[in-house]
Each structure stands twice: as C-alpha cells, then as structure tokens.
Amino acid sequence: MTFREALNIPAGVTAVTGSGGKTTLLITLGRELAASGRSVLLCSTTKIYPFPNVPLAASKAELDRLRQKHLLLCAGTPLPESGKLTAPALPMAELAERFDYVLVEADGARGLPLKAHAPWEPAVPPEAARVICVVGASGFGRPAGQAVHRPELWRPADTSPGGVAEMLALESGWDVIYVNQCDGSEEYEQARRLAAALEGRPVLAGSLRKGEIRCL
C-alpha cells in the first residue's frame, strides 16, 4: 500500500501538521502522486527548506513556466538570511486551480518528535480538504523538555502514548494521525496504545525511512 492510498489523499489541498517527519511525508506523497501522472505542488504556510532535486518557483511567472515542464514543484518566497521559504506568492485557492494536488506543511517543530501548538498554530489553510498530523514515535516516554516543541504548552502529565493521545484529542483539528519512526515492535505497540486511547479515530503507523505505513 502506498502512502497516498493509506492516507486517502484527495485532490486539492492537503495540510500536514505535527512533528517527527512532516517534511519527509510531504516529499514522499509528492513523489508518489507525481509518479501517477498528476501535478503536485509542495509548499508551506510557515517556513520550510527547499526540497532537494525539486524545482523551486519563487514567483508567479516561475510557477507558470515550470509547471509546463514538471509534475512536481515546490513554491515559496525565499528568506536569504535563513535559506528557508515562506508561503508562495499566490493565494492557496489559486494554487489549487493550477495543480491537481497541493501539499502544505502547516507548522514547524524544530526537528523534535512531539509538538504542542501555540494558539496561532497550526496554520491550516481553509482550502484544506484533509489534515494529517504526524507524531514521532521516538518521543514516547521522554521528558517533555527534550522531546516536545513548546514543552511549556504540553498539558498531559507525561509523553506516554496515552499522554500523547490526550494532547492530540485536546488540540483536535486533524483527520488522521500517522505515527512515524516505528522502527521495531516496541514502537508499533506504543502506536497501538495511542490508537486505543483515541477510541476509534483513524491512526496509522510506520516508518518513512523504511517506506512503511500500516493501519492500526
């Protein structure tokens, strides 16, 4: 099963939030969708680094020129001081008219496996038909100060699978969870415990590094 099939990616805008593998999931989905002959745009409503080996459109003119030649593109406004990109020059609704799929990274986590969202996060565009929240299994059981971006906003008592599920339920705003970094049976068991605590809400698990995704 491919990631796009397992996560049921619809045409139009899909937002990816959370922590522990958002950017890797974006490029994985982008390549799968482009391989099927569909046009795909990768972008962000916050800040991301450009994707290696993916053509970058920094303006409307570049976007219209490059999309005639490439099925997979990245769009954003460069920030010279950091090397990152901010939101594209065109509104999200116009991007969705130009591409079959628009995949949006909608928050940042500074490379940490877990995330607590500030009131203004995640920056999910209103055009998003589906929101995927990524959770990094490497954060389970670790001190919040080491594993969580914005640990001061982490409300549960710990980062156990039950605690992570509690935080996900409190924040809501997502359609499906993907627990990444499941590199062995222990991580899969923790993902199953998280899924059980969410009482039937859709949770998948696997490893982007290994190209694995499973329904729980």
Backbone as a chain_set.jsonl record, in Angstrom:
{"seq": "MTFREALNIPAGVTAVTGSGGKTTLLITLGRELAASGRSVLLCSTTKIYPFPNVPLAASKAELDRLRQKHLLLCAGTPLPESGKLTAPALPMAELAERFDYVLVEADGARGLPLKAHAPWEPAVPPEAARVICVVGASGFGRPAGQAVHRPELWRPADTSPGGVAEMLALESGWDVIYVNQCDGSEEYEQARRLAAALEGRPVLAGSLRKGEIRCL", "coords": {"N": [[0.84, -1.19, 0.0], [0.571, 2.202, -0.867], [1.677, 5.387, 0.49], [-0.004, 7.491, -0.227], [-2.366, 6.147, -0.82], [-2.952, 4.87, 1.631], [-3.295, 7.044, 3.341], [-5.342, 8.286, 2.126], [-5.389, 10.508, 0.257], [-6.953, 13.322, -0.994], [-7.857, 14.993, -4.088], [-6.834, 18.408, -4.585], [-6.191, 20.542, -1.794], [-4.085, 19.442, 0.786], [-3.171, 19.433, 4.149], [-0.314, 19.112, 6.27], [0.512, 18.52, 9.539], [1.977, 18.728, 12.896], [4.732, 16.753, 14.027], [8.001, 15.201, 13.797], [8.514, 14.183, 11.188], [7.156, 15.547, 9.116], [8.089, 16.979, 6.793], [9.427, 14.987, 5.354], [7.283, 13.282, 4.877], [5.763, 14.913, 3.192], [7.38, 15.099, 0.834], [7.497, 12.421, 0.169], [4.78, 11.777, -0.372], [4.414, 13.625, -2.442], [6.122, 12.656, -4.487], [4.983, 10.134, -4.954], [2.409, 10.831, -5.904], [3.041, 12.397, -8.156], [4.279, 10.457, -9.692], [2.101, 9.075, -10.555], [1.206, 10.56, -12.587], [0.014, 12.963, -11.986], [-0.208, 16.517, -11.334], [1.7, 18.19, -8.878], [2.144, 20.306, -6.088], [4.406, 21.399, -3.639], [4.464, 23.136, -0.601], [4.405, 25.69, 1.994], [2.724, 27.078, 4.847], [4.128, 28.238, 6.774], [7.399, 28.08, 7.471], [9.808, 26.468, 5.465], [12.585, 24.423, 4.384], [13.934, 24.457, 1.046], [13.112, 21.719, -1.155], [15.34, 19.143, -1.922], [16.398, 18.557, -5.25], [13.944, 19.189, -6.332], [12.261, 21.298, -8.456], [12.149, 24.814, -7.84], [9.801, 27.369, -7.503], [9.763, 30.742, -7.216], [8.196, 32.853, -7.827], [5.129, 34.01, -9.421], [5.412, 33.979, -12.206], [7.562, 32.182, -12.565], [6.384, 29.898, -11.506], [4.271, 29.363, -13.313], [5.756, 28.908, -15.596], [7.435, 26.702, -14.926], [5.617, 24.701, -14.273], [4.733, 23.784, -16.661], [6.614, 22.02, -17.449], [7.27, 20.262, -15.403], [5.982, 17.77, -13.189], [6.138, 17.743, -10.448], [6.613, 20.254, -8.156], [8.058, 22.832, -6.043], [7.011, 25.635, -4.188], [7.555, 28.92, -2.975], [8.497, 31.812, -0.99], [11.722, 32.959, -0.907], [13.844, 33.27, 1.984], [16.572, 34.954, 2.443], [18.325, 35.16, 4.661], [18.034, 32.859, 6.163], [17.819, 30.723, 4.457], [15.453, 29.421, 4.133], [12.009, 28.945, 3.025], [9.09, 30.947, 2.794], [5.507, 31.347, 2.648], [3.978, 30.739, -0.597], [3.847, 33.0, -3.468], [1.336, 33.206, -4.599], [-2.186, 33.086, -3.71], [-3.657, 30.378, -1.793], [-5.998, 29.278, -2.899], [-5.744, 29.883, -5.624], [-3.464, 28.429, -6.241], [-4.467, 25.856, -5.936], [-6.091, 25.734, -8.159], [-4.274, 25.503, -10.171], [-2.862, 23.134, -9.82], [-3.155, 19.568, -9.493], [-2.816, 18.46, -6.968], [-2.09, 20.011, -3.901], [0.232, 20.119, -1.464], [0.717, 20.935, 1.826], [2.887, 22.07, 4.282], [2.083, 22.799, 7.504], [2.917, 23.677, 10.006], [5.71, 24.13, 12.303], [8.332, 22.219, 13.946], [10.886, 22.206, 14.808], [12.536, 19.99, 14.439], [11.933, 18.187, 16.446], [10.318, 15.286, 17.972], [7.704, 15.461, 19.026], [4.895, 17.709, 19.483], [3.475, 20.65, 20.857], [0.882, 22.861, 20.262], [0.887, 26.36, 19.753], [-1.51, 29.077, 20.278], [-1.891, 30.215, 17.726], [-1.257, 28.247, 15.979], [-1.869, 25.059, 14.311], [-1.107, 26.502, 11.082], [-3.346, 25.979, 9.186], [-4.57, 26.025, 5.94], [-7.752, 27.345, 4.885], [-8.691, 26.071, 2.643], [-7.97, 23.438, 2.805], [-8.725, 20.059, 2.348], [-8.141, 17.835, 3.759], [-6.446, 16.951, 6.748], [-3.45, 15.884, 7.96], [-1.866, 14.638, 10.784], [1.33, 14.294, 12.025], [3.175, 12.188, 14.16], [6.06, 11.639, 16.079], [7.439, 8.625, 16.944], [9.727, 8.324, 18.427], [9.588, 10.093, 20.484], [8.001, 9.105, 22.531], [7.628, 8.569, 25.977], [9.823, 10.098, 26.734], [11.309, 12.911, 28.529], [9.32, 15.873, 28.478], [10.654, 18.271, 28.052], [12.767, 17.541, 26.471], [11.72, 16.257, 24.246], [9.539, 17.604, 23.16], [8.341, 20.185, 21.091], [7.706, 23.416, 22.112], [7.399, 22.834, 24.977], [6.347, 24.017, 27.253], [3.693, 24.27, 26.796], [2.66, 21.791, 26.89], [0.178, 19.761, 28.046], [-0.589, 17.182, 29.184], [0.411, 14.765, 31.763], [2.65, 13.344, 31.073], [4.695, 11.95, 28.376], [3.797, 9.553, 27.477], [2.195, 7.04, 25.349], [-0.558, 7.306, 25.977], [-0.583, 9.887, 27.068], [0.26, 11.42, 24.868], [-1.885, 10.896, 23.148], [-3.901, 12.143, 24.616], [-3.133, 14.838, 24.352], [-3.382, 15.158, 21.587], [-6.127, 14.792, 21.295], [-7.079, 16.972, 22.729], [-6.196, 19.119, 21.186], [-7.204, 18.589, 18.651], [-8.522, 19.157, 15.303], [-7.456, 17.665, 13.229], [-7.558, 15.05, 10.723], [-6.522, 12.49, 10.417], [-4.046, 10.463, 12.004], [-0.59, 9.911, 11.634], [1.761, 7.844, 12.887], [5.035, 8.111, 12.896], [8.448, 6.866, 12.595], [8.419, 4.276, 13.559], [10.32, 1.854, 14.103], [10.53, -0.722, 15.016], [9.105, -3.515, 16.917], [8.431, -2.526, 19.453], [7.892, 0.22, 19.112], [5.691, 0.04, 17.4], [3.847, -1.162, 19.115], [3.523, 0.897, 20.989], [2.337, 2.778, 19.306], [-0.07, 1.445, 18.788], [-1.191, 1.556, 21.337], [-1.572, 4.304, 21.573], [-3.474, 4.637, 19.524], [-5.593, 3.135, 20.599], [-6.233, 4.702, 22.812], [-7.313, 6.885, 21.553], [-9.716, 6.009, 20.778], [-10.971, 4.808, 18.354], [-10.609, 6.782, 16.417], [-8.979, 7.585, 13.309], [-5.815, 6.111, 12.978], [-2.613, 5.586, 11.742], [0.485, 3.836, 11.309], [4.07, 3.577, 11.024], [7.146, 3.727, 9.186], [8.767, 6.271, 7.692], [11.362, 6.296, 6.847], [11.815, 3.631, 6.238], [9.867, 3.305, 4.392], [7.311, 2.405, 5.177], [3.891, 1.917, 6.003], [1.077, 1.331, 7.99], [-2.274, 0.356, 8.777], [-3.858, 0.696, 11.966]], "CA": [[0.0, 0.0, 0.0], [1.332, 3.441, -0.903], [1.295, 6.38, 1.495], [-1.155, 8.276, -0.708], [-3.553, 5.309, -0.688], [-3.244, 4.637, 3.05], [-3.731, 8.295, 3.954], [-6.541, 8.718, 1.404], [-5.137, 11.899, -0.141], [-7.899, 13.772, -2.02], [-7.418, 16.08, -4.952], [-6.927, 19.705, -3.929], [-5.214, 20.927, -0.77], [-3.914, 18.624, 1.983], [-2.231, 20.029, 5.099], [0.407, 18.191, 7.149], [0.866, 19.204, 10.786], [2.589, 17.86, 13.9], [6.177, 16.697, 14.263], [8.588, 13.879, 13.621], [8.557, 13.659, 9.829], [6.252, 16.237, 8.188], [8.725, 17.311, 5.519], [9.671, 13.733, 4.642], [5.993, 12.803, 4.385], [5.383, 15.745, 2.056], [8.11, 14.732, -0.374], [7.095, 11.056, -0.169], [3.482, 11.877, -1.032], [4.583, 14.347, -3.693], [6.711, 11.769, -5.499], [4.008, 9.102, -5.314], [1.343, 11.421, -6.699], [3.604, 12.789, -9.447], [4.537, 9.224, -10.44], [0.83, 8.643, -11.138], [0.894, 11.457, -13.691], [-0.706, 14.152, -11.519], [0.628, 17.676, -10.995], [1.78, 18.316, -7.42], [2.905, 21.428, -5.552], [4.791, 21.351, -2.231], [4.651, 24.488, -0.088], [4.205, 25.825, 3.435], [2.131, 28.305, 5.369], [5.072, 28.755, 7.767], [8.73, 28.129, 6.858], [10.426, 25.186, 5.171], [13.733, 24.457, 3.493], [13.621, 23.92, -0.286], [13.259, 20.275, -1.285], [16.42, 18.795, -2.863], [16.058, 17.978, -6.55], [12.587, 19.58, -6.734], [12.324, 22.674, -8.96], [11.561, 25.819, -6.955], [9.205, 28.556, -8.11], [9.707, 31.817, -6.231], [7.28, 33.89, -8.306], [4.035, 33.51, -10.251], [5.926, 33.703, -13.546], [8.328, 30.937, -12.499], [5.451, 28.803, -11.265], [3.571, 29.051, -14.558], [6.724, 28.365, -16.564], [7.939, 25.391, -14.513], [4.582, 23.674, -14.235], [4.573, 23.247, -18.008], [7.685, 21.045, -17.691], [7.474, 19.359, -14.271], [4.788, 17.384, -12.443], [6.368, 18.005, -9.023], [7.268, 21.539, -7.911], [7.98, 23.487, -4.739], [6.82, 27.078, -4.33], [7.709, 29.682, -1.749], [9.252, 33.056, -1.053], [12.989, 32.704, -0.205], [14.349, 34.12, 3.054], [18.02, 34.814, 2.257], [19.095, 35.055, 5.901], [17.919, 31.515, 6.737], [17.777, 29.695, 3.434], [14.141, 28.803, 4.125], [10.958, 29.531, 2.212], [7.795, 31.209, 3.42], [4.362, 30.993, 1.803], [4.096, 31.113, -2.015], [3.377, 34.321, -3.863], [-0.077, 33.146, -4.968], [-3.096, 32.557, -2.692], [-3.837, 28.928, -1.835], [-7.087, 28.929, -3.82], [-5.219, 29.938, -6.987], [-2.563, 27.288, -6.403], [-5.293, 24.661, -6.108], [-6.604, 25.749, -9.526], [-3.188, 25.217, -11.101], [-2.28, 21.815, -9.574], [-4.084, 18.532, -9.047], [-2.616, 18.306, -5.524], [-1.241, 20.977, -3.199], [0.586, 19.549, -0.154], [1.138, 22.097, 2.601], [3.388, 21.911, 5.65], [1.315, 23.855, 8.159], [3.549, 24.169, 11.233], [7.089, 23.712, 12.498], [8.587, 21.509, 15.208], [12.325, 22.311, 15.094], [13.165, 18.689, 14.403], [11.578, 17.37, 17.607], [9.32, 14.287, 17.594], [6.372, 15.786, 19.515], [4.597, 19.134, 19.335], [2.313, 21.31, 21.452], [0.631, 24.0, 19.391], [0.515, 27.674, 20.267], [-2.866, 29.424, 19.829], [-1.949, 30.574, 16.31], [-0.837, 27.086, 15.207], [-1.155, 25.102, 13.043], [-1.646, 27.442, 10.092], [-4.001, 25.164, 8.164], [-5.361, 26.881, 5.045], [-9.175, 26.972, 4.861], [-8.964, 25.242, 1.465], [-7.524, 22.061, 3.028], [-9.777, 19.051, 2.417], [-7.689, 16.785, 4.669], [-5.336, 17.354, 7.612], [-2.702, 14.751, 8.5], [-0.994, 15.011, 11.894], [2.429, 13.343, 12.181], [3.717, 12.032, 15.516], [7.305, 10.89, 16.072], [7.441, 7.607, 17.997], [10.93, 8.45, 19.258], [9.295, 10.966, 21.617], [7.236, 8.437, 23.583], [8.309, 8.262, 27.23], [10.936, 11.008, 27.024], [10.886, 14.158, 29.18], [8.759, 16.84, 27.54], [11.666, 19.281, 27.736], [13.689, 17.012, 25.466], [11.046, 15.671, 23.086], [8.389, 18.382, 22.709], [8.455, 21.594, 20.704], [6.841, 24.191, 23.009], [7.061, 21.976, 26.12], [5.588, 24.77, 28.253], [2.277, 24.152, 26.453], [2.278, 20.378, 26.961], [-0.753, 19.666, 29.17], [-0.622, 15.897, 29.905], [1.42, 14.55, 32.8], [3.845, 12.719, 30.518], [4.673, 11.751, 26.926], [3.414, 8.186, 27.171], [1.194, 7.014, 24.282], [-1.801, 7.877, 26.483], [-0.409, 11.336, 27.19], [0.26, 11.997, 23.517], [-3.273, 10.825, 22.677], [-4.648, 13.192, 25.315], [-2.799, 16.124, 23.736], [-3.969, 15.167, 20.25], [-7.572, 14.967, 21.451], [-7.321, 18.339, 23.183], [-5.953, 20.082, 20.108], [-8.068, 18.195, 17.515], [-8.169, 19.849, 14.07], [-6.821, 16.757, 12.274], [-8.432, 13.984, 10.231], [-5.859, 11.203, 10.563], [-2.724, 10.502, 12.623], [0.436, 8.981, 11.178], [2.854, 7.703, 13.845], [6.27, 7.826, 12.167], [9.61, 6.406, 13.374], [8.181, 2.94, 14.124], [11.387, 1.035, 13.539], [10.529, -2.041, 15.631], [7.853, -3.941, 17.538], [8.105, -1.682, 20.605], [7.255, 1.447, 18.633], [4.36, -0.291, 16.896], [2.988, -1.38, 20.267], [3.193, 2.216, 21.522], [1.372, 3.374, 18.374], [-1.361, 0.791, 19.028], [-1.731, 2.099, 22.588], [-2.073, 5.644, 21.245], [-4.702, 4.47, 18.743], [-6.647, 2.687, 21.511], [-6.63, 5.836, 23.649], [-8.094, 7.813, 20.73], [-11.053, 5.405, 20.688], [-11.554, 4.634, 17.036], [-10.221, 7.787, 15.421], [-8.031, 6.909, 12.413], [-4.388, 6.187, 13.279], [-1.741, 4.695, 11.003], [1.838, 3.848, 11.864], [5.08, 3.034, 10.13], [8.455, 4.378, 9.14], [9.076, 6.904, 6.41], [12.729, 5.869, 6.485], [11.696, 2.305, 5.629], [8.771, 3.267, 3.422], [6.255, 1.552, 5.736], [2.707, 2.509, 6.617], [0.092, 0.295, 8.308], [-3.442, 0.735, 9.543], [-3.878, 0.091, 13.286]], "C": [[0.88, 1.247, 0.0], [0.866, 4.377, 0.206], [0.06, 7.154, 1.041], [-2.449, 7.478, -0.603], [-3.946, 5.156, 0.779], [-3.807, 5.877, 3.72], [-4.907, 8.93, 3.221], [-6.442, 10.191, 0.99], [-6.11, 12.314, -1.237], [-7.247, 14.786, -2.954], [-7.636, 17.407, -4.228], [-5.858, 19.864, -2.866], [-5.255, 19.954, 0.405], [-2.872, 19.282, 2.87], [-1.609, 18.943, 5.96], [0.892, 18.98, 8.355], [1.616, 18.243, 11.699], [4.099, 17.925, 13.916], [6.691, 15.311, 13.917], [8.522, 13.318, 12.215], [7.66, 14.343, 8.814], [6.883, 16.446, 6.814], [8.982, 16.055, 4.701], [8.371, 13.157, 4.108], [5.555, 13.609, 3.175], [6.08, 15.292, 0.779], [7.759, 13.309, -0.798], [5.762, 11.054, -0.914], [3.61, 12.565, -2.391], [5.127, 13.464, -4.8], [5.736, 10.681, -5.926], [2.927, 9.666, -6.236], [1.842, 11.822, -8.089], [3.883, 11.565, -10.315], [3.27, 8.68, -11.089], [0.372, 9.562, -12.27], [0.138, 12.707, -13.298], [0.26, 15.287, -11.213], [0.533, 17.943, -9.495], [2.628, 19.53, -7.046], [3.155, 21.205, -4.069], [5.023, 22.781, -1.753], [4.392, 24.502, 1.412], [3.451, 27.1, 3.741], [3.012, 28.906, 6.456], [6.438, 28.911, 7.097], [9.236, 26.707, 6.649], [11.706, 25.424, 4.382], [13.299, 23.97, 2.115], [13.867, 22.416, -0.329], [14.366, 19.958, -2.291], [15.857, 18.148, -4.127], [14.602, 18.212, -6.968], [12.653, 21.016, -7.222], [11.552, 23.643, -8.072], [11.05, 27.006, -7.758], [9.046, 29.625, -7.041], [8.76, 32.941, -6.642], [6.179, 33.243, -9.14], [4.537, 33.14, -11.64], [6.718, 32.398, -13.578], [7.407, 29.736, -12.324], [4.764, 28.396, -12.562], [4.513, 28.469, -15.599], [7.117, 26.941, -16.198], [6.859, 24.311, -14.529], [4.238, 23.135, -15.622], [5.56, 22.111, -18.276], [7.787, 19.972, -16.609], [6.141, 19.03, -13.59], [4.923, 17.684, -10.96], [7.181, 19.278, -8.862], [7.177, 21.912, -6.442], [7.815, 24.976, -4.996], [6.967, 27.74, -2.973], [8.524, 30.929, -1.981], [10.543, 32.888, -0.259], [13.279, 33.741, 0.877], [15.877, 33.994, 3.044], [18.792, 34.584, 3.549], [19.058, 33.649, 6.499], [17.997, 30.4, 5.712], [16.437, 28.99, 3.341], [13.199, 29.529, 3.164], [9.755, 29.835, 3.089], [6.704, 30.868, 2.404], [4.588, 31.432, 0.354], [3.504, 32.48, -2.302], [1.881, 34.337, -4.176], [-0.933, 32.643, -3.813], [-3.322, 31.054, -2.88], [-4.917, 28.519, -2.825], [-6.618, 28.94, -5.271], [-4.24, 28.8, -7.252], [-3.354, 26.017, -6.656], [-5.92, 24.599, -7.502], [-5.546, 25.327, -10.532], [-2.639, 23.787, -10.976], [-3.369, 20.831, -9.139], [-4.034, 18.371, -7.526], [-1.707, 19.418, -5.011], [-1.02, 20.429, -1.788], [1.285, 20.62, 0.657], [1.676, 21.679, 3.968], [2.869, 23.093, 6.459], [1.812, 24.232, 9.549], [4.977, 23.634, 11.333], [7.268, 23.031, 13.843], [10.066, 21.497, 15.579], [13.001, 20.943, 15.213], [12.836, 17.775, 15.562], [10.431, 16.417, 17.25], [7.885, 14.586, 18.028], [6.161, 17.293, 19.49], [3.367, 19.514, 20.148], [2.104, 22.615, 20.688], [0.29, 25.26, 20.18], [-0.864, 28.05, 19.707], [-2.97, 29.727, 18.329], [-1.544, 29.401, 15.394], [-1.906, 25.988, 15.272], [-1.84, 26.063, 12.073], [-2.23, 26.654, 8.925], [-4.818, 26.065, 7.244], [-6.811, 26.423, 5.004], [-9.527, 26.076, 3.678], [-8.625, 23.773, 1.685], [-8.717, 21.113, 3.168], [-9.414, 17.937, 3.39], [-6.494, 17.295, 5.459], [-4.725, 16.1, 8.23], [-1.805, 15.264, 9.609], [0.052, 13.916, 12.085], [2.919, 13.368, 13.626], [4.987, 11.203, 15.42], [7.363, 9.914, 17.235], [8.664, 7.703, 18.9], [10.701, 9.355, 20.461], [8.562, 10.292, 22.757], [8.112, 8.153, 24.806], [9.466, 9.163, 27.59], [10.432, 12.239, 27.776], [10.393, 15.164, 28.154], [9.786, 17.886, 27.129], [12.656, 18.839, 26.685], [12.99, 16.629, 24.165], [9.985, 16.554, 22.454], [8.807, 19.781, 22.277], [7.347, 22.366, 21.422], [6.422, 23.35, 24.223], [6.248, 22.692, 27.19], [4.081, 24.686, 28.004], [1.784, 22.709, 26.519], [1.424, 20.145, 28.207], [-0.758, 18.318, 29.882], [0.523, 15.756, 30.896], [2.71, 13.988, 32.242], [3.715, 12.616, 29.001], [4.467, 10.269, 26.591], [2.452, 8.195, 25.989], [-0.149, 7.585, 24.725], [-1.731, 9.381, 26.621], [-0.414, 12.023, 25.846], [-1.154, 11.986, 22.943], [-4.121, 11.91, 23.33], [-4.394, 14.548, 24.677], [-3.418, 16.234, 22.349], [-5.478, 15.402, 20.322], [-7.915, 16.388, 21.877], [-7.195, 19.331, 22.029], [-6.865, 19.844, 18.917], [-7.602, 18.891, 16.219], [-7.48, 18.982, 13.042], [-7.812, 15.668, 11.878], [-7.843, 12.6, 10.451], [-4.484, 11.423, 11.181], [-1.81, 9.505, 11.911], [1.568, 8.986, 12.201], [4.083, 7.234, 13.077], [7.328, 7.288, 13.14], [9.342, 5.077, 14.085], [9.174, 1.973, 13.484], [11.456, -0.363, 14.131], [9.213, -2.327, 16.316], [7.457, -3.061, 18.712], [7.387, -0.411, 20.165], [5.86, 1.17, 18.081], [3.38, -0.531, 18.046], [2.588, -0.05, 20.898], [2.175, 2.92, 20.63], [-0.01, 2.751, 18.553], [-2.011, 1.305, 20.316], [-2.281, 3.505, 22.367], [-3.4, 5.535, 20.508], [-5.86, 4.047, 19.65], [-7.147, 3.828, 22.373], [-7.461, 6.848, 22.883], [-9.444, 7.222, 20.325], [-11.655, 5.448, 19.286], [-11.223, 5.693, 16.017], [-9.066, 7.229, 14.588], [-6.569, 7.186, 12.763], [-3.671, 5.149, 12.427], [-0.345, 4.813, 11.587], [2.803, 3.253, 10.848], [6.376, 3.804, 10.237], [8.671, 4.966, 7.756], [10.453, 6.495, 5.925], [12.709, 4.525, 5.766], [10.628, 2.216, 4.559], [7.601, 2.431, 3.865], [5.104, 2.386, 6.262], [1.664, 1.408, 6.774], [-1.1, 0.926, 9.011], [-3.407, 0.018, 10.888], [-5.314, -0.246, 13.691]], "O": [[1.828, 1.339, 0.78], [-0.201, 4.186, 0.788], [-0.825, 7.439, 1.848], [-3.508, 8.044, -0.331], [-5.117, 5.292, 1.134], [-4.693, 5.78, 4.569], [-5.413, 9.975, 3.63], [-7.3, 11.006, 1.33], [-6.101, 11.719, -2.314], [-6.207, 15.362, -2.633], [-8.509, 17.518, -3.367], [-4.741, 19.371, -3.025], [-6.322, 19.674, 0.952], [-1.799, 19.651, 2.394], [-2.272, 17.977, 6.337], [1.595, 19.981, 8.215], [1.865, 17.094, 11.335], [4.687, 19.003, 13.831], [5.916, 14.367, 13.763], [8.478, 12.1, 12.045], [7.415, 13.784, 7.745], [6.276, 16.125, 5.793], [8.78, 16.054, 3.487], [8.346, 12.601, 3.01], [5.024, 13.041, 2.221], [5.429, 15.12, -0.252], [7.724, 13.013, -1.992], [5.625, 10.413, -1.957], [2.993, 12.144, -3.369], [4.645, 13.517, -5.932], [5.66, 10.336, -7.106], [2.575, 9.042, -7.237], [1.149, 11.611, -9.084], [3.739, 11.625, -11.536], [3.341, 7.917, -12.053], [-0.703, 9.375, -12.839], [-0.334, 13.443, -14.164], [1.418, 15.045, -10.872], [-0.551, 17.927, -8.914], [3.696, 19.752, -7.616], [2.237, 20.864, -3.323], [5.703, 23.555, -2.426], [4.184, 23.455, 2.026], [3.525, 28.078, 2.997], [2.691, 29.961, 7.003], [6.613, 29.784, 6.247], [9.115, 25.853, 7.528], [11.894, 26.485, 3.786], [12.385, 23.15, 2.016], [14.732, 21.903, 0.381], [14.33, 20.464, -3.412], [14.96, 17.307, -4.069], [14.086, 17.522, -7.848], [13.071, 21.889, -6.461], [10.45, 23.342, -7.612], [11.767, 27.574, -8.583], [8.297, 29.449, -6.081], [8.549, 33.883, -5.878], [6.28, 32.076, -9.519], [4.142, 32.113, -12.193], [6.568, 31.6, -14.503], [7.627, 28.684, -12.924], [4.683, 27.208, -12.874], [4.109, 27.626, -16.399], [7.134, 26.063, -17.061], [7.153, 23.14, -14.769], [3.528, 22.137, -15.741], [5.376, 21.331, -19.211], [8.325, 18.893, -16.857], [5.283, 19.898, -13.434], [3.914, 17.863, -10.277], [8.3, 19.377, -9.366], [6.346, 21.392, -5.697], [8.417, 25.518, -5.924], [6.555, 27.191, -1.951], [9.16, 31.092, -3.022], [10.482, 32.692, 0.955], [12.998, 34.928, 0.711], [16.417, 33.027, 3.58], [19.807, 33.888, 3.543], [19.951, 33.281, 7.262], [18.221, 29.244, 6.072], [16.288, 28.055, 2.555], [13.534, 30.56, 2.582], [9.438, 29.083, 4.01], [6.961, 30.179, 1.417], [5.313, 32.396, 0.107], [2.764, 33.041, -1.494], [1.231, 35.372, -4.032], [-0.455, 31.847, -3.005], [-3.192, 30.529, -3.986], [-4.766, 27.514, -3.52], [-7.044, 28.101, -6.065], [-4.19, 28.267, -8.361], [-2.968, 25.194, -7.486], [-6.248, 23.512, -7.977], [-5.871, 24.849, -11.619], [-2.021, 23.28, -11.912], [-4.359, 21.205, -8.51], [-5.061, 18.173, -6.877], [-0.681, 19.724, -5.618], [-1.966, 20.292, -1.013], [2.313, 21.154, 0.242], [0.98, 21.003, 4.725], [3.169, 24.246, 6.15], [1.174, 25.046, 10.215], [5.392, 22.789, 10.539], [6.476, 23.228, 14.764], [10.458, 20.854, 16.553], [13.93, 20.77, 16.002], [13.402, 16.687, 15.662], [9.656, 16.699, 16.336], [6.944, 14.029, 17.463], [7.121, 18.064, 19.478], [2.355, 18.813, 20.139], [3.046, 23.383, 20.492], [-0.485, 25.23, 21.136], [-1.338, 27.415, 18.765], [-4.024, 29.517, 17.729], [-1.495, 29.556, 14.173], [-2.744, 25.985, 16.173], [-3.015, 26.39, 12.236], [-1.686, 26.657, 7.821], [-5.68, 26.802, 7.723], [-7.075, 25.224, 5.082], [-10.551, 25.393, 3.703], [-8.953, 22.937, 0.843], [-9.602, 21.331, 3.996], [-10.285, 17.172, 3.805], [-5.631, 17.985, 4.916], [-5.401, 15.351, 8.935], [-1.059, 16.222, 9.408], [-0.292, 12.75, 12.283], [3.058, 14.431, 14.232], [4.998, 10.17, 14.75], [7.339, 10.33, 18.393], [8.635, 7.211, 20.027], [11.53, 9.387, 21.371], [8.501, 10.846, 23.854], [9.193, 7.575, 24.69], [10.045, 9.007, 28.665], [9.254, 12.58, 27.676], [10.981, 15.298, 27.081], [9.789, 18.338, 25.983], [13.319, 19.672, 26.068], [13.601, 16.674, 23.097], [9.562, 16.294, 21.328], [9.528, 20.477, 22.993], [6.177, 21.995, 21.337], [5.23, 23.172, 24.471], [5.533, 22.047, 27.957], [3.284, 24.993, 28.89], [0.618, 22.438, 26.233], [1.915, 20.32, 29.322], [-0.92, 18.297, 31.102], [1.48, 16.529, 30.873], [3.763, 14.133, 32.862], [2.76, 13.121, 28.411], [4.912, 9.794, 25.545], [1.93, 9.256, 25.645], [-0.814, 8.271, 23.949], [-2.7, 10.081, 26.328], [-1.017, 13.084, 25.687], [-1.576, 12.96, 22.318], [-4.962, 12.524, 22.674], [-5.327, 15.327, 24.479], [-3.926, 17.293, 21.979], [-6.037, 16.129, 19.501], [-8.921, 16.947, 21.439], [-7.988, 20.265, 21.912], [-7.261, 20.794, 18.242], [-6.414, 19.177, 16.065], [-6.959, 19.508, 12.059], [-8.775, 15.395, 12.595], [-8.582, 11.637, 10.652], [-3.834, 12.436, 10.924], [-2.22, 8.381, 11.621], [2.255, 9.993, 12.372], [4.152, 6.079, 12.656], [7.117, 7.264, 14.353], [9.969, 4.783, 15.103], [8.892, 1.36, 12.454], [12.356, -1.127, 13.782], [8.307, -1.494, 16.306], [6.266, -2.863, 18.953], [6.393, -0.012, 20.771], [4.947, 1.973, 18.271], [2.215, -0.145, 17.959], [1.438, 0.118, 21.302], [1.26, 3.579, 21.125], [-1.017, 3.455, 18.477], [-3.23, 1.469, 20.381], [-3.329, 3.859, 22.908], [-4.348, 6.255, 20.824], [-6.979, 4.536, 19.495], [-8.344, 3.925, 22.644], [-8.233, 7.595, 23.483], [-10.22, 7.861, 19.613], [-12.709, 6.045, 19.064], [-11.534, 5.516, 14.838], [-8.249, 6.471, 15.111], [-6.141, 8.338, 12.834], [-4.063, 3.983, 12.389], [-0.033, 5.781, 12.28], [2.406, 2.525, 9.939], [6.66, 4.446, 11.247], [8.749, 4.237, 6.767], [10.681, 6.364, 4.722], [13.466, 4.295, 4.822], [10.488, 1.19, 3.893], [6.947, 1.801, 3.033], [5.308, 3.428, 6.886], [1.393, 0.652, 5.841], [-0.958, 1.904, 9.745], [-2.979, -1.134, 10.963], [-5.542, -0.768, 14.782]]}, "num_chains": 1, "name": "protein.A"}
